[in-house]
Each structure stands twice: as structure tokens, then as C-alpha cells.
Amino acid sequence: MISVLSALAYSCPLILCSLGALFSEYAGCLALYLDGLVSFSAFLNYAFTVATGSPVYGTVLSCLCSVTITLLCSVVVEKWRANRFIAAIAVNLLFGAMTSWLSWLCFGTRGVLAADVYRFSAGAARAAALCITAVFSALAVIFLKYSRCGLYIRVAGSDADVLQAKGVNPGTIRTLSWCLAALYGSLAGTLLTLRLCSFVPNISSGRGWMALAAVFLGKKKPLRIVAAVIIFCLADLLSANIQNYITGIPSSFLISLPYLVSLLLILIK
């Protein structure tokens, strides 16, 4: 059967992605680009790790690039006062296009990427996922609850006039929230590639969108969000492994099981 540690490690990328979405939701500019960013940062992590031979350098450089691109996009959106909802969808498409283009440019293929240097033990990948998620989850909670910038982010979405009265630019806070969402989404992409020991096109598999749903299901409370994510992931793991123990279950039902659980949670919310 599935161990507790395995289930928690499987949930880690989505937990990080959901916490990233939480920053943007508080600021009133939901990060609809997360699904594309997760795949983009996963590709960058693979490419930089193969180039440098170090997964640490690969992680740092992929996060730095993803956050920098998101920062530039946010600055442009604020400068031209564009609709953030539409802009976020455009940025999501941009990340998807850049992933495909860079994969072809760097490796001559838009398919699966694997290399001997990019191989890690399952135990090491699981430990890295649990440690990174624990540290950054704690940092997110502390930042939002106790820091001044965290307070500004929580106020920006509902009472931007209060920030202006205090001499704080709401646009700067919205940009900060997008950058934080990009950082957490980048870490989620990193954990996905470490788990698979390869890069797979569309590796996010809708996790960016599921993260947005988890934010609303958790009512913007970090602990509730984590609980919603774990339920999602347990349903996903169950659908992938239940046929090993119970035969005869229609595959169409198993594929739809995580989405049925999500719908049930929305109905009983």
C-alpha cells in the first residue's frame, strides 16, 4: 500500500503551487499563469542541471529565471494598466510557448528529455520534496501573518485604498505577489522533474489550475489549503494504484476519480 511519506511527497508540488496562488489571490491578481510556469521551470531545472551538473544550481537558476520573467511581465502590466486576468492567461501561454521553443533549440526535440546526469534516487527525491515543502510552507505562513509586506499583500486585494493612504503603491505589492507565486511555482516544477528524473512535456498536468481550486476550497487558509491538496493527491494516487488490489474497476472511472473528488469537495464546501 501507499506509505504516508510517499503520499505526502506526492502532494508537495501541488502544496507549493497552491501557496504561490494564495499570495496572488490575497493581492487580488490571481496567478492564472501557474500551470504554464510549472512546466517552464521544470524544463529550466532539467536544462540547467544538465549544463552545470548540479541540481542545486539547476534549482536556483530555474527559479531565478522564472521569477525574473514574471517580474518583467508584471511591470509591463502595471505600466500599461492592462487587465491582470487577461494578462495572466497571456503569460501562461507565453510560458508554454517558451518551453516548447527552448526544448527544440537546446535539445532538438519537443518530447521527453532524459540524461544520465539527471538521475536521482527515489529516497533522495522524496526527502528533498518534504524538506523544501516544509521550509517554504512555514516561510509562507510566517511571511503572510507576521511581516509588514505580508500584511500589505493581504490588504492589497480588498483595500488597496488603505495602502495608497499609507503611501504604499498597490501595483508594487501586486508585482511582489506575482513574483512570490512564480517562486513557489518554480519549486513545484523542480520537484516534479526530480521525481521523474526527466522532463516530460506538460509535466504540470493541470496542477496550476488545481492549485487555484485548492485556494478557494481552503478559503484562503494555509492549513485548509494543504488539507484540500492532500485529499486531491490521495484521490489521484488511489486512482493510479487501486487496480493493483481491486480488479475490474472501469478505467474511465479511475481517470475521473480525482475530478469527482474535487467536485464533491466544492459541493460540500
Secondary structure in CASP SS format (residue, H / E / C, confidence):
PFRMAT SS
TARGET T0000
AUTHOR 0000-0000-0000
METHOD secondary structure of the structure
MODEL  1
M C 1.00
I C 1.00
S C 1.00
V H 1.00
L H 1.00
S H 1.00
A H 1.00
L H 1.00
A H 1.00
Y H 1.00
S H 1.00
C H 1.00
P H 1.00
L H 1.00
I H 1.00
L H 1.00
C H 1.00
S H 1.00
L H 1.00
G H 1.00
A H 1.00
L H 1.00
F H 1.00
S H 1.00
E H 1.00
Y H 1.00
A C 1.00
G C 1.00
C C 1.00
L C 1.00
A C 1.00
L C 1.00
Y C 1.00
L H 1.00
D H 1.00
G H 1.00
L H 1.00
V H 1.00
S H 1.00
F H 1.00
S H 1.00
A H 1.00
F H 1.00
L H 1.00
N H 1.00
Y H 1.00
A H 1.00
F H 1.00
T H 1.00
V H 1.00
A H 1.00
T H 1.00
G C 1.00
S C 1.00
P H 1.00
V H 1.00
Y H 1.00
G H 1.00
T H 1.00
V H 1.00
L H 1.00
S H 1.00
C H 1.00
L H 1.00
C H 1.00
S H 1.00
V H 1.00
T H 1.00
I H 1.00
T H 1.00
L H 1.00
L H 1.00
C H 1.00
S H 1.00
V H 1.00
V H 1.00
V H 1.00
E H 1.00
K H 1.00
W H 1.00
R C 1.00
A C 1.00
N C 1.00
R H 1.00
F H 1.00
I H 1.00
A H 1.00
A H 1.00
I H 1.00
A H 1.00
V H 1.00
N H 1.00
L H 1.00
L H 1.00
F H 1.00
G H 1.00
A H 1.00
M H 1.00
T H 1.00
S H 1.00
W H 1.00
L H 1.00
S H 1.00
W H 1.00
L H 1.00
C H 1.00
F H 1.00
G C 1.00
T C 1.00
R C 1.00
G C 1.00
V C 1.00
L E 1.00
A C 1.00
A C 1.00
D C 1.00
V C 1.00
Y C 1.00
R C 1.00
F C 1.00
S C 1.00
A H 1.00
G H 1.00
A H 1.00
A H 1.00
R H 1.00
A H 1.00
A H 1.00
A H 1.00
L H 1.00
C H 1.00
I H 1.00
T H 1.00
A H 1.00
V H 1.00
F H 1.00
S H 1.00
A H 1.00
L H 1.00
A H 1.00
V H 1.00
I H 1.00
F H 1.00
L H 1.00
K H 1.00
Y H 1.00
S C 1.00
R H 1.00
C H 1.00
G H 1.00
L H 1.00
Y H 1.00
I H 1.00
R H 1.00
V H 1.00
A H 1.00
G C 1.00
S C 1.00
D C 1.00
A H 1.00
D H 1.00
V H 1.00
L H 1.00
Q H 1.00
A H 1.00
K C 1.00
G C 1.00
V C 1.00
N C 1.00
P H 1.00
G H 1.00
T H 1.00
I H 1.00
R H 1.00
T H 1.00
L H 1.00
S H 1.00
W H 1.00
C H 1.00
L H 1.00
A H 1.00
A H 1.00
L H 1.00
Y H 1.00
G H 1.00
S H 1.00
L H 1.00
A H 1.00
G H 1.00
T H 1.00
L H 1.00
L H 1.00
T H 1.00
L H 1.00
R H 1.00
L H 1.00
C C 1.00
S C 1.00
F E 1.00
V C 1.00
P C 1.00
N C 1.00
I C 1.00
S C 1.00
S C 1.00
G C 1.00
R H 1.00
G H 1.00
W H 1.00
M H 1.00
A H 1.00
L H 1.00
A H 1.00
A H 1.00
V H 1.00
F H 1.00
L H 1.00
G C 1.00
K C 1.00
K C 1.00
K C 1.00
P H 1.00
L H 1.00
R H 1.00
I H 1.00
V H 1.00
A H 1.00
A H 1.00
V H 1.00
I H 1.00
I H 1.00
F H 1.00
C H 1.00
L H 1.00
A H 1.00
D H 1.00
L H 1.00
L H 1.00
S H 1.00
A H 1.00
N H 1.00
I H 1.00
Q H 1.00
N H 1.00
Y C 1.00
I C 1.00
T C 1.00
G C 1.00
I C 1.00
P C 1.00
S H 1.00
S H 1.00
F H 1.00
L H 1.00
I H 1.00
S H 1.00
L H 1.00
P H 1.00
Y H 1.00
L H 1.00
V H 1.00
S H 1.00
L H 1.00
L H 1.00
L H 1.00
I H 1.00
L H 1.00
I H 1.00
K C 1.00
END
